[in-house]
């Protein structure tokens, strides 16, 4: 399965209102390994991109998928 975590696009950084991020697991239900990869990729993002994904709430939702 693919995991799609990417930085916020440059055009979105220049606007006050922007769309949300693309689906993180576009191929369907993620495996625990996919969730762990998504969490690791999220940690590598810059703060603005982390906020774009939902910040701490995003991390909590992903962690809940592991248990």
PQR file of N, CA, C, O and H, with PARSE charges and radii, in Angstrom:
ATOM      1  N   UNK A   1       0.833  -1.176   0.000 -0.4000 1.5000
ATOM      2  CA  UNK A   1       0.000   0.000   0.000 -0.0000 2.0000
ATOM      3  C   UNK A   1       0.878   1.239   0.000  0.5500 1.7000
ATOM      4  O   UNK A   1       1.989   1.228   0.530 -0.5500 1.4000
ATOM      5  N   UNK A   2       0.379   2.284  -0.587 -0.4000 1.5000
ATOM      6  CA  UNK A   2       1.084   3.562  -0.616 -0.0000 2.0000
ATOM      7  C   UNK A   2       0.696   4.401   0.598  0.5500 1.7000
ATOM      8  O   UNK A   2      -0.440   4.353   1.070 -0.5500 1.4000
ATOM      9  H   UNK A   2      -0.524   2.293  -1.018  0.4000 1.0000
ATOM     10  N   UNK A   3       1.650   5.155   1.082 -0.4000 1.5000
ATOM     11  CA  UNK A   3       1.419   6.123   2.152 -0.0000 2.0000
ATOM     12  C   UNK A   3       1.753   7.478   1.559  0.5500 1.7000
ATOM     13  O   UNK A   3       2.876   7.694   1.103 -0.5500 1.4000
ATOM     14  H   UNK A   3       2.572   5.193   0.699  0.4000 1.0000
ATOM     15  N   UNK A   4       0.796   8.392   1.558 -0.4000 1.5000
ATOM     16  CA  UNK A   4       0.978   9.693   0.915 -0.0000 2.0000
ATOM     17  C   UNK A   4       1.003  10.813   1.955  0.5500 1.7000
ATOM     18  O   UNK A   4      -0.037  11.375   2.299 -0.5500 1.4000
ATOM     19  H   UNK A   4      -0.116   8.217   1.928  0.4000 1.0000
ATOM     20  N   UNK A   5       2.186  11.128   2.446 -0.4000 1.5000
ATOM     21  CA  UNK A   5       2.397  12.249   3.362 -0.0000 2.0000
ATOM     22  C   UNK A   5       3.367  13.177   2.651  0.5500 1.7000
ATOM     23  O   UNK A   5       4.475  12.772   2.299 -0.5500 1.4000
ATOM     24  H   UNK A   5       3.031  10.671   2.166  0.4000 1.0000
ATOM     25  N   UNK A   6       2.956  14.412   2.441 -0.4000 1.5000
ATOM     26  CA  UNK A   6       3.796  15.355   1.718 -0.0000 2.0000
ATOM     27  C   UNK A   6       3.688  16.745   2.316  0.5500 1.7000
ATOM     28  O   UNK A   6       2.696  17.060   2.973 -0.5500 1.4000
ATOM     29  H   UNK A   6       2.056  14.741   2.727  0.4000 1.0000
ATOM     30  N   UNK A   7       4.694  17.579   2.097 -0.4000 1.5000
ATOM     31  CA  UNK A   7       4.635  18.944   2.622 -0.0000 2.0000
ATOM     32  C   UNK A   7       3.491  19.741   1.986  0.5500 1.7000
ATOM     33  O   UNK A   7       3.035  19.435   0.884 -0.5500 1.4000
ATOM     34  H   UNK A   7       5.500  17.323   1.563  0.4000 1.0000
ATOM     35  N   UNK A   8       3.052  20.746   2.693 -0.4000 1.5000
ATOM     36  CA  UNK A   8       2.036  21.642   2.165 -0.0000 2.0000
ATOM     37  C   UNK A   8       2.584  22.312   0.904  0.5500 1.7000
ATOM     38  O   UNK A   8       3.721  22.783   0.910 -0.5500 1.4000
ATOM     39  H   UNK A   8       3.422  20.995   3.588  0.4000 1.0000
ATOM     40  N   UNK A   9       1.796  22.363  -0.179 -0.4000 1.5000
ATOM     41  CA  UNK A   9       2.275  22.997  -1.411 -0.0000 2.0000
ATOM     42  C   UNK A   9       2.563  24.482  -1.205  0.5500 1.7000
ATOM     43  O   UNK A   9       1.970  25.131  -0.342 -0.5500 1.4000
ATOM     44  H   UNK A   9       0.873  21.980  -0.183  0.4000 1.0000
ATOM     45  N   UNK A  10       3.471  25.000  -2.002 -0.4000 1.5000
ATOM     46  CA  UNK A  10       3.866  26.409  -1.890 -0.0000 2.0000
ATOM     47  C   UNK A  10       2.673  27.337  -2.097  0.5500 1.7000
ATOM     48  O   UNK A  10       2.564  28.353  -1.411 -0.5500 1.4000
ATOM     49  H   UNK A  10       3.953  24.473  -2.702  0.4000 1.0000
ATOM     50  N   UNK A  11       1.779  27.012  -3.025 -0.4000 1.5000
ATOM     51  CA  UNK A  11       0.638  27.895  -3.282 -0.0000 2.0000
ATOM     52  C   UNK A  11      -0.259  27.992  -2.045  0.5500 1.7000
ATOM     53  O   UNK A  11      -0.826  29.051  -1.777 -0.5500 1.4000
ATOM     54  H   UNK A  11       1.867  26.186  -3.582  0.4000 1.0000
ATOM     55  N   UNK A  12      -0.390  26.903  -1.295 -0.4000 1.5000
ATOM     56  CA  UNK A  12      -1.256  26.905  -0.115 -0.0000 2.0000
ATOM     57  C   UNK A  12      -0.645  27.723   1.020  0.5500 1.7000
ATOM     58  O   UNK A  12      -1.367  28.277   1.850 -0.5500 1.4000
ATOM     59  H   UNK A  12       0.071  26.043  -1.514  0.4000 1.0000
ATOM     60  N   UNK A  13       0.668  27.796   1.054 -0.4000 1.5000
ATOM     61  CA  UNK A  13       1.337  28.578   2.099 -0.0000 2.0000
ATOM     62  C   UNK A  13       1.102  30.080   1.921  0.5500 1.7000
ATOM     63  O   UNK A  13       1.256  30.856   2.864 -0.5500 1.4000
ATOM     64  H   UNK A  13       1.254  27.345   0.380  0.4000 1.0000
ATOM     65  N   UNK A  14       0.729  30.478   0.705 -0.4000 1.5000
ATOM     66  CA  UNK A  14       0.556  31.898   0.398 -0.0000 2.0000
ATOM     67  C   UNK A  14      -0.878  32.374   0.595  0.5500 1.7000
ATOM     68  O   UNK A  14      -1.151  33.568   0.471 -0.5500 1.4000
ATOM     69  H   UNK A  14       0.604  29.848  -0.061  0.4000 1.0000
ATOM     70  N   UNK A  15      -1.789  31.468   0.897 -0.4000 1.5000
ATOM     71  CA  UNK A  15      -3.191  31.849   1.034 -0.0000 2.0000
ATOM     72  C   UNK A  15      -3.669  31.640   2.465  0.5500 1.7000
ATOM     73  O   UNK A  15      -3.120  30.832   3.215 -0.5500 1.4000
ATOM     74  H   UNK A  15      -1.567  30.499   0.997  0.4000 1.0000
ATOM     75  N   UNK A  16      -4.689  32.379   2.814 -0.4000 1.5000
ATOM     76  CA  UNK A  16      -5.257  32.226   4.158 -0.0000 2.0000
ATOM     77  C   UNK A  16      -6.113  30.964   4.236  0.5500 1.7000
ATOM     78  O   UNK A  16      -6.112  30.265   5.250 -0.5500 1.4000
ATOM     79  H   UNK A  16      -5.135  33.035   2.205  0.4000 1.0000
ATOM     80  N   UNK A  17      -6.835  30.683   3.170 -0.4000 1.5000
ATOM     81  CA  UNK A  17      -7.700  29.512   3.116 -0.0000 2.0000
ATOM     82  C   UNK A  17      -7.144  28.548   2.079  0.5500 1.7000
ATOM     83  O   UNK A  17      -6.791  28.954   0.971 -0.5500 1.4000
ATOM     84  H   UNK A  17      -6.836  31.250   2.347  0.4000 1.0000
ATOM     85  N   UNK A  18      -7.066  27.284   2.434 -0.4000 1.5000
ATOM     86  CA  UNK A  18      -6.565  26.290   1.493 -0.0000 2.0000
ATOM     87  C   UNK A  18      -7.267  24.963   1.715  0.5500 1.7000
ATOM     88  O   UNK A  18      -7.897  24.736   2.748 -0.5500 1.4000
ATOM     89  H   UNK A  18      -7.353  26.954   3.334  0.4000 1.0000
ATOM     90  N   UNK A  19      -7.146  24.106   0.736 -0.4000 1.5000
ATOM     91  CA  UNK A  19      -7.756  22.789   0.846 -0.0000 2.0000
ATOM     92  C   UNK A  19      -7.005  21.950   1.862  0.5500 1.7000
ATOM     93  O   UNK A  19      -5.901  22.300   2.277 -0.5500 1.4000
ATOM     94  H   UNK A  19      -6.635  24.291  -0.103  0.4000 1.0000
ATOM     95  N   UNK A  20      -7.602  20.858   2.252 -0.4000 1.5000
ATOM     96  CA  UNK A  20      -6.939  19.932   3.157 -0.0000 2.0000
ATOM     97  C   UNK A  20      -5.939  19.078   2.405  0.5500 1.7000
ATOM     98  O   UNK A  20      -5.869  19.130   1.177 -0.5500 1.4000
ATOM     99  H   UNK A  20      -8.499  20.574   1.915  0.4000 1.0000
ATOM    100  N   UNK A  21      -5.174  18.303   3.128 -0.4000 1.5000
ATOM    101  CA  UNK A  21      -4.187  17.437   2.483 -0.0000 2.0000
ATOM    102  C   UNK A  21      -4.855  16.285   1.738  0.5500 1.7000
ATOM    103  O   UNK A  21      -6.020  15.974   1.985 -0.5500 1.4000
ATOM    104  H   UNK A  21      -5.231  18.261   4.125  0.4000 1.0000
ATOM    105  N   UNK A  22      -4.119  15.655   0.827 -0.4000 1.5000
ATOM    106  CA  UNK A  22      -4.681  14.501   0.105 -0.0000 2.0000
ATOM    107  C   UNK A  22      -4.837  13.313   1.051  0.5500 1.7000
ATOM    108  O   UNK A  22      -4.284  13.318   2.150 -0.5500 1.4000
ATOM    109  H   UNK A  22      -3.172  15.907   0.626  0.4000 1.0000
ATOM    110  N   UNK A  23      -5.585  12.299   0.631 -0.4000 1.5000
ATOM    111  CA  UNK A  23      -5.733  11.105   1.472 -0.0000 2.0000
ATOM    112  C   UNK A  23      -4.364  10.496   1.805  0.5500 1.7000
ATOM    113  O   UNK A  23      -3.478  10.438   0.952 -0.5500 1.4000
ATOM    114  H   UNK A  23      -6.035  12.295  -0.262  0.4000 1.0000
ATOM    115  N   UNK A  24      -4.208  10.058   3.022 -0.4000 1.5000
ATOM    116  CA  UNK A  24      -2.930   9.513   3.474 -0.0000 2.0000
ATOM    117  C   UNK A  24      -2.765   8.067   3.018  0.5500 1.7000
ATOM    118  O   UNK A  24      -1.659   7.638   2.687 -0.5500 1.4000
ATOM    119  H   UNK A  24      -4.928  10.106   3.714  0.4000 1.0000
ATOM    120  N   UNK A  25      -3.855   7.325   3.001 -0.4000 1.5000
ATOM    121  CA  UNK A  25      -3.831   5.925   2.589 -0.0000 2.0000
ATOM    122  C   UNK A  25      -4.780   5.751   1.401  0.5500 1.7000
ATOM    123  O   UNK A  25      -5.886   5.237   1.568 -0.5500 1.4000
ATOM    124  H   UNK A  25      -4.753   7.673   3.269  0.4000 1.0000
ATOM    125  N   UNK A  26      -4.359   6.172   0.205 -0.4000 1.5000
ATOM    126  CA  UNK A  26      -5.260   6.137  -0.945 -0.0000 2.0000
ATOM    127  C   UNK A  26      -5.622   4.733  -1.417  0.5500 1.7000
ATOM    128  O   UNK A  26      -6.573   4.570  -2.182 -0.5500 1.4000
ATOM    129  H   UNK A  26      -3.461   6.590   0.070  0.4000 1.0000
ATOM    130  N   UNK A  27      -4.884   3.720  -0.976 -0.4000 1.5000
ATOM    131  CA  UNK A  27      -5.132   2.365  -1.444 -0.0000 2.0000
ATOM    132  C   UNK A  27      -6.087   1.558  -0.587  0.5500 1.7000
ATOM    133  O   UNK A  27      -6.291   0.372  -0.843 -0.5500 1.4000
ATOM    134  H   UNK A  27      -4.111   3.853  -0.354  0.4000 1.0000
ATOM    135  N   UNK A  28      -6.677   2.175   0.424 -0.4000 1.5000
ATOM    136  CA  UNK A  28      -7.601   1.432   1.279 -0.0000 2.0000
ATOM    137  C   UNK A  28      -7.131   1.358   2.713  0.5500 1.7000
ATOM    138  O   UNK A  28      -6.476   2.271   3.215 -0.5500 1.4000
ATOM    139  H   UNK A  28      -6.512   3.139   0.632  0.4000 1.0000
ATOM    140  N   UNK A  29      -7.467   0.271   3.363 -0.4000 1.5000
ATOM    141  CA  UNK A  29      -7.158   0.092   4.785 -0.0000 2.0000
ATOM    142  C   UNK A  29      -5.655  -0.121   4.989  0.5500 1.7000
ATOM    143  O   UNK A  29      -5.062  -1.006   4.372 -0.5500 1.4000
ATOM    144  H   UNK A  29      -7.999  -0.472   2.956  0.4000 1.0000
ATOM    145  N   UNK A  30      -5.040   0.694   5.859 -0.4000 1.5000
ATOM    146  CA  UNK A  30      -3.594   0.573   6.079 -0.0000 2.0000
ATOM    147  C   UNK A  30      -3.243  -0.562   7.042  0.5500 1.7000
ATOM    148  O   UNK A  30      -4.034  -0.931   7.909 -0.5500 1.4000
ATOM    149  H   UNK A  30      -5.521   1.413   6.360  0.4000 1.0000
ATOM    150  N   UNK A  31      -2.062  -1.093   6.871 -0.4000 1.5000
ATOM    151  CA  UNK A  31      -1.515  -2.073   7.811 -0.0000 2.0000
ATOM    152  C   UNK A  31      -0.875  -1.305   8.967  0.5500 1.7000
ATOM    153  O   UNK A  31      -0.658  -0.099   8.846 -0.5500 1.4000
ATOM    154  H   UNK A  31      -1.419  -0.794   6.166  0.4000 1.0000
ATOM    155  N   UNK A  32      -0.573  -1.959  10.066 -0.4000 1.5000
ATOM    156  CA  UNK A  32       0.139  -1.279  11.156 -0.0000 2.0000
ATOM    157  C   UNK A  32       1.470  -0.685  10.676  0.5500 1.7000
ATOM    158  O   UNK A  32       1.876   0.377  11.149 -0.5500 1.4000
ATOM    159  H   UNK A  32      -0.750  -2.938  10.164  0.4000 1.0000
ATOM    160  N   UNK A  33       2.142  -1.355   9.751 -0.4000 1.5000
ATOM    161  CA  UNK A  33       3.407  -0.833   9.224 -0.0000 2.0000
ATOM    162  C   UNK A  33       3.176   0.455   8.442  0.5500 1.7000
ATOM    163  O   UNK A  33       3.989   1.377   8.509 -0.5500 1.4000
ATOM    164  H   UNK A  33       1.812  -2.217   9.367  0.4000 1.0000
ATOM    165  N   UNK A  34       2.063   0.522   7.694 -0.4000 1.5000
ATOM    166  CA  UNK A  34       1.724   1.747   6.956 -0.0000 2.0000
ATOM    167  C   UNK A  34       1.486   2.903   7.922  0.5500 1.7000
ATOM    168  O   UNK A  34       1.929   4.026   7.682 -0.5500 1.4000
ATOM    169  H   UNK A  34       1.403  -0.227   7.639  0.4000 1.0000
ATOM    170  N   UNK A  35       0.790   2.620   9.002 -0.4000 1.5000
ATOM    171  CA  UNK A  35       0.503   3.659   9.999 -0.0000 2.0000
ATOM    172  C   UNK A  35       1.804   4.135  10.646  0.5500 1.7000
ATOM    173  O   UNK A  35       1.993   5.336  10.842 -0.5500 1.4000
ATOM    174  H   UNK A  35       0.430   1.707   9.197  0.4000 1.0000
ATOM    175  N   UNK A  36       2.683   3.226  10.972 -0.4000 1.5000
ATOM    176  CA  UNK A  36       3.969   3.612  11.563 -0.0000 2.0000
ATOM    177  C   UNK A  36       4.793   4.448  10.595  0.5500 1.7000
ATOM    178  O   UNK A  36       5.447   5.407  11.006 -0.5500 1.4000
ATOM    179  H   UNK A  36       2.530   2.251  10.814  0.4000 1.0000
ATOM    180  N   UNK A  37       4.767   4.094   9.309 -0.4000 1.5000
ATOM    181  CA  UNK A  37       5.470   4.882   8.299 -0.0000 2.0000
ATOM    182  C   UNK A  37       4.863   6.280   8.197  0.5500 1.7000
ATOM    183  O   UNK A  37       5.594   7.267   8.117 -0.5500 1.4000
ATOM    184  H   UNK A  37       4.236   3.315   8.975  0.4000 1.0000
ATOM    185  N   UNK A  38       3.538   6.370   8.199 -0.4000 1.5000
ATOM    186  CA  UNK A  38       2.874   7.671   8.131 -0.0000 2.0000
ATOM    187  C   UNK A  38       3.265   8.544   9.323  0.5500 1.7000
ATOM    188  O   UNK A  38       3.521   9.737   9.162 -0.5500 1.4000
ATOM    189  H   UNK A  38       2.944   5.568   8.263  0.4000 1.0000
ATOM    190  N   UNK A  39       3.310   7.959  10.508 -0.4000 1.5000
ATOM    191  CA  UNK A  39       3.713   8.720  11.697 -0.0000 2.0000
ATOM    192  C   UNK A  39       5.152   9.204  11.572  0.5500 1.7000
ATOM    193  O   UNK A  39       5.452  10.342  11.934 -0.5500 1.4000
ATOM    194  H   UNK A  39       3.103   6.990  10.639  0.4000 1.0000
ATOM    195  N   UNK A  40       6.043   8.362  11.067 -0.4000 1.5000
ATOM    196  CA  UNK A  40       7.444   8.757  10.900 -0.0000 2.0000
ATOM    197  C   UNK A  40       7.577   9.861   9.863  0.5500 1.7000
ATOM    198  O   UNK A  40       8.337  10.808  10.065 -0.5500 1.4000
ATOM    199  H   UNK A  40       5.799   7.438  10.773  0.4000 1.0000
ATOM    200  N   UNK A  41       6.852   9.755   8.761 -0.4000 1.5000
ATOM    201  CA  UNK A  41       6.909  10.794   7.723 -0.0000 2.0000
ATOM    202  C   UNK A  41       6.341  12.108   8.243  0.5500 1.7000
ATOM    203  O   UNK A  41       6.868  13.179   7.944 -0.5500 1.4000
ATOM    204  H   UNK A  41       6.234   8.986   8.597  0.4000 1.0000
ATOM    205  N   UNK A  42       5.268  12.025   9.020 -0.4000 1.5000
ATOM    206  CA  UNK A  42       4.661  13.222   9.592 -0.0000 2.0000
ATOM    207  C   UNK A  42       5.673  13.971  10.464  0.5500 1.7000
ATOM    208  O   UNK A  42       5.741  15.200  10.420 -0.5500 1.4000
ATOM    209  H   UNK A  42       4.840  11.155   9.263  0.4000 1.0000
ATOM    210  N   UNK A  43       6.450  13.243  11.246 -0.4000 1.5000
ATOM    211  CA  UNK A  43       7.432  13.866  12.135 -0.0000 2.0000
ATOM    212  C   UNK A  43       8.511  14.620  11.349  0.5500 1.7000
ATOM    213  O   UNK A  43       9.131  15.540  11.884 -0.5500 1.4000
ATOM    214  H   UNK A  43       6.395  12.245  11.282  0.4000 1.0000
ATOM    215  N   UNK A  44       8.739  14.245  10.104 -0.4000 1.5000
ATOM    216  CA  UNK A  44       9.750  14.899   9.273 -0.0000 2.0000
ATOM    217  C   UNK A  44       9.245  16.172   8.601  0.5500 1.7000
ATOM    218  O   UNK A  44      10.036  16.931   8.042 -0.5500 1.4000
ATOM    219  H   UNK A  44       8.235  13.497   9.670  0.4000 1.0000
ATOM    220  N   UNK A  45       7.948  16.411   8.649 -0.4000 1.5000
ATOM    221  CA  UNK A  45       7.374  17.606   8.016 -0.0000 2.0000
ATOM    222  C   UNK A  45       7.696  18.869   8.807  0.5500 1.7000
ATOM    223  O   UNK A  45       7.960  18.816  10.008 -0.5500 1.4000
ATOM    224  H   UNK A  45       7.305  15.794   9.103  0.4000 1.0000
ATOM    225  N   UNK A  46       7.670  19.994   8.120 -0.4000 1.5000
ATOM    226  CA  UNK A  46       7.837  21.286   8.782 -0.0000 2.0000
ATOM    227  C   UNK A  46       6.564  21.593   9.586  0.5500 1.7000
ATOM    228  O   UNK A  46       5.517  20.997   9.328 -0.5500 1.4000
ATOM    229  H   UNK A  46       7.455  20.037   7.144  0.4000 1.0000
ATOM    230  N   UNK A  47       6.643  22.516  10.556 -0.4000 1.5000
ATOM    231  CA  UNK A  47       5.485  22.807  11.418 -0.0000 2.0000
ATOM    232  C   UNK A  47       4.218  23.219  10.658  0.5500 1.7000
ATOM    233  O   UNK A  47       3.121  22.811  11.041 -0.5500 1.4000
ATOM    234  H   UNK A  47       7.493  22.999  10.765  0.4000 1.0000
ATOM    235  N   UNK A  48       4.344  24.017   9.592 -0.4000 1.5000
ATOM    236  CA  UNK A  48       3.159  24.434   8.835 -0.0000 2.0000
ATOM    237  C   UNK A  48       2.478  23.233   8.191  0.5500 1.7000
ATOM    238  O   UNK A  48       1.250  23.143   8.187 -0.5500 1.4000
ATOM    239  H   UNK A  48       5.235  24.348   9.281  0.4000 1.0000
ATOM    240  N   UNK A  49       3.262  22.320   7.653 -0.4000 1.5000
ATOM    241  CA  UNK A  49       2.693  21.120   7.031 -0.0000 2.0000
ATOM    242  C   UNK A  49       2.070  20.212   8.080  0.5500 1.7000
ATOM    243  O   UNK A  49       1.040  19.591   7.820 -0.5500 1.4000
ATOM    244  H   UNK A  49       4.259  22.394   7.656  0.4000 1.0000
ATOM    245  N   UNK A  50       2.672  20.124   9.254 -0.4000 1.5000
ATOM    246  CA  UNK A  50       2.073  19.327  10.323 -0.0000 2.0000
ATOM    247  C   UNK A  50       0.722  19.904  10.726  0.5500 1.7000
ATOM    248  O   UNK A  50      -0.223  19.150  10.957 -0.5500 1.4000
ATOM    249  H   UNK A  50       3.508  20.629   9.466  0.4000 1.0000
ATOM    250  N   UNK A  51       0.616  21.220  10.815 -0.4000 1.5000
ATOM    251  CA  UNK A  51      -0.677  21.846  11.131 -0.0000 2.0000
ATOM    252  C   UNK A  51      -1.690  21.566  10.030  0.5500 1.7000
ATOM    253  O   UNK A  51      -2.873  21.375  10.316 -0.5500 1.4000
ATOM    254  H   UNK A  51       1.384  21.833  10.628  0.4000 1.0000
ATOM    255  N   UNK A  52      -1.243  21.537   8.764 -0.4000 1.5000
ATOM    256  CA  UNK A  52      -2.108  21.272   7.620 -0.0000 2.0000
ATOM    257  C   UNK A  52      -2.766  19.901   7.763  0.5500 1.7000
ATOM    258  O   UNK A  52      -3.932  19.726   7.408 -0.5500 1.4000
ATOM    259  H   UNK A  52      -0.283  21.692   8.531  0.4000 1.0000
ATOM    260  N   UNK A  53      -2.023  18.941   8.279 -0.4000 1.5000
ATOM    261  CA  UNK A  53      -2.565  17.596   8.480 -0.0000 2.0000
ATOM    262  C   UNK A  53      -3.408  17.487   9.748  0.5500 1.7000
ATOM    263  O   UNK A  53      -4.133  16.507   9.918 -0.5500 1.4000
ATOM    264  H   UNK A  53      -1.076  19.083   8.567  0.4000 1.0000
ATOM    265  N   UNK A  54      -3.330  18.457  10.627 -0.4000 1.5000
ATOM    266  CA  UNK A  54      -4.141  18.431  11.844 -0.0000 2.0000
ATOM    267  C   UNK A  54      -3.342  18.376  13.123  0.5500 1.7000
ATOM    268  O   UNK A  54      -3.914  18.276  14.209 -0.5500 1.4000
ATOM    269  H   UNK A  54      -2.741  19.254  10.489  0.4000 1.0000
ATOM    270  N   UNK A  55      -2.020  18.439  13.014 -0.4000 1.5000
ATOM    271  CA  UNK A  55      -1.168  18.507  14.196 -0.0000 2.0000
ATOM    272  C   UNK A  55      -1.303  17.304  15.111  0.5500 1.7000
ATOM    273  O   UNK A  55      -1.313  16.159  14.657 -0.5500 1.4000
ATOM    274  H   UNK A  55      -1.555  18.519  12.132  0.4000 1.0000
ATOM    275  N   UNK A  56      -1.407  17.576  16.401 -0.4000 1.5000
ATOM    276  CA  UNK A  56      -1.464  16.510  17.409 -0.0000 2.0000
ATOM    277  C   UNK A  56      -2.680  15.604  17.233  0.5500 1.7000
ATOM    278  O   UNK A  56      -2.603  14.405  17.500 -0.5500 1.4000
ATOM    279  H   UNK A  56      -1.400  18.505  16.769  0.4000 1.0000
ATOM    280  N   UNK A  57      -3.803  16.167  16.785 -0.4000 1.5000
ATOM    281  CA  UNK A  57      -5.008  15.357  16.583 -0.0000 2.0000
ATOM    282  C   UNK A  57      -4.773  14.302  15.500  0.5500 1.7000
ATOM    283  O   UNK A  57      -5.282  13.186  15.601 -0.5500 1.4000
ATOM    284  H   UNK A  57      -3.866  17.141  16.568  0.4000 1.0000
ATOM    285  N   UNK A  58      -4.017  14.645  14.481 -0.4000 1.5000
ATOM    286  CA  UNK A  58      -3.667  13.699  13.419 -0.0000 2.0000
ATOM    287  C   UNK A  58      -2.861  12.540  13.994  0.5500 1.7000
ATOM    288  O   UNK A  58      -3.126  11.377  13.691 -0.5500 1.4000
ATOM    289  H   UNK A  58      -3.604  15.552  14.398  0.4000 1.0000
ATOM    290  N   UNK A  59      -1.880  12.867  14.822 -0.4000 1.5000
ATOM    291  CA  UNK A  59      -1.033  11.841  15.429 -0.0000 2.0000
ATOM    292  C   UNK A  59      -1.876  10.922  16.315  0.5500 1.7000
ATOM    293  O   UNK A  59      -1.712   9.703  16.274 -0.5500 1.4000
ATOM    294  H   UNK A  59      -1.665  13.812  15.069  0.4000 1.0000
ATOM    295  N   UNK A  60      -2.757  11.484  17.098 -0.4000 1.5000
ATOM    296  CA  UNK A  60      -3.609  10.687  17.986 -0.0000 2.0000
ATOM    297  C   UNK A  60      -4.488   9.742  17.174  0.5500 1.7000
ATOM    298  O   UNK A  60      -4.624   8.570  17.526 -0.5500 1.4000
ATOM    299  H   UNK A  60      -2.891  12.475  17.132  0.4000 1.0000
ATOM    300  N   UNK A  61      -5.086  10.237  16.089 -0.4000 1.5000
ATOM    301  CA  UNK A  61      -5.945   9.388  15.253 -0.0000 2.0000
ATOM    302  C   UNK A  61      -5.149   8.225  14.656  0.5500 1.7000
ATOM    303  O   UNK A  61      -5.633   7.094  14.618 -0.5500 1.4000
ATOM    304  H   UNK A  61      -4.975  11.189  15.803  0.4000 1.0000
ATOM    305  N   UNK A  62      -3.935   8.502  14.193 -0.4000 1.5000
ATOM    306  CA  UNK A  62      -3.111   7.426  13.636 -0.0000 2.0000
ATOM    307  C   UNK A  62      -2.701   6.430  14.719  0.5500 1.7000
ATOM    308  O   UNK A  62      -2.733   5.219  14.497 -0.5500 1.4000
ATOM    309  H   UNK A  62      -3.542   9.421  14.224  0.4000 1.0000
ATOM    310  N   UNK A  63      -2.319   6.933  15.876 -0.4000 1.5000
ATOM    311  CA  UNK A  63      -1.921   6.028  16.958 -0.0000 2.0000
ATOM    312  C   UNK A  63      -3.072   5.127  17.383  0.5500 1.7000
ATOM    313  O   UNK A  63      -2.844   3.977  17.757 -0.5500 1.4000
ATOM    314  H   UNK A  63      -2.293   7.916  16.056  0.4000 1.0000
ATOM    315  N   UNK A  64      -4.289   5.619  17.333 -0.4000 1.5000
ATOM    316  CA  UNK A  64      -5.456   4.808  17.696 -0.0000 2.0000
ATOM    317  C   UNK A  64      -5.640   3.647  16.728  0.5500 1.7000
ATOM    318  O   UNK A  64      -6.215   2.623  17.096 -0.5500 1.4000
ATOM    319  H   UNK A  64      -4.475   6.554  17.029  0.4000 1.0000
ATOM    320  N   UNK A  65      -5.162   3.791  15.506 -0.4000 1.5000
ATOM    321  CA  UNK A  65      -5.255   2.694  14.535 -0.0000 2.0000
ATOM    322  C   UNK A  65      -4.304   1.554  14.874  0.5500 1.7000
ATOM    323  O   UNK A  65      -4.478   0.435  14.390 -0.5500 1.4000
ATOM    324  H   UNK A  65      -4.695   4.623  15.207  0.4000 1.0000
ATOM    325  N   UNK A  66      -3.311   1.827  15.694 -0.4000 1.5000
ATOM    326  CA  UNK A  66      -2.330   0.803  16.044 -0.0000 2.0000
ATOM    327  C   UNK A  66      -2.806  -0.106  17.171  0.5500 1.7000
ATOM    328  O   UNK A  66      -2.261  -1.193  17.360 -0.5500 1.4000
ATOM    329  H   UNK A  66      -3.170   2.736  16.087  0.4000 1.0000
ATOM    330  N   UNK A  67      -3.813   0.327  17.920 -0.4000 1.5000
ATOM    331  CA  UNK A  67      -4.253  -0.436  19.101 -0.0000 2.0000
ATOM    332  C   UNK A  67      -5.623  -1.016  18.933  0.5500 1.7000
ATOM    333  O   UNK A  67      -6.128  -1.680  19.838 -0.5500 1.4000
ATOM    334  H   UNK A  67      -4.256   1.210  17.767  0.4000 1.0000
TER
END
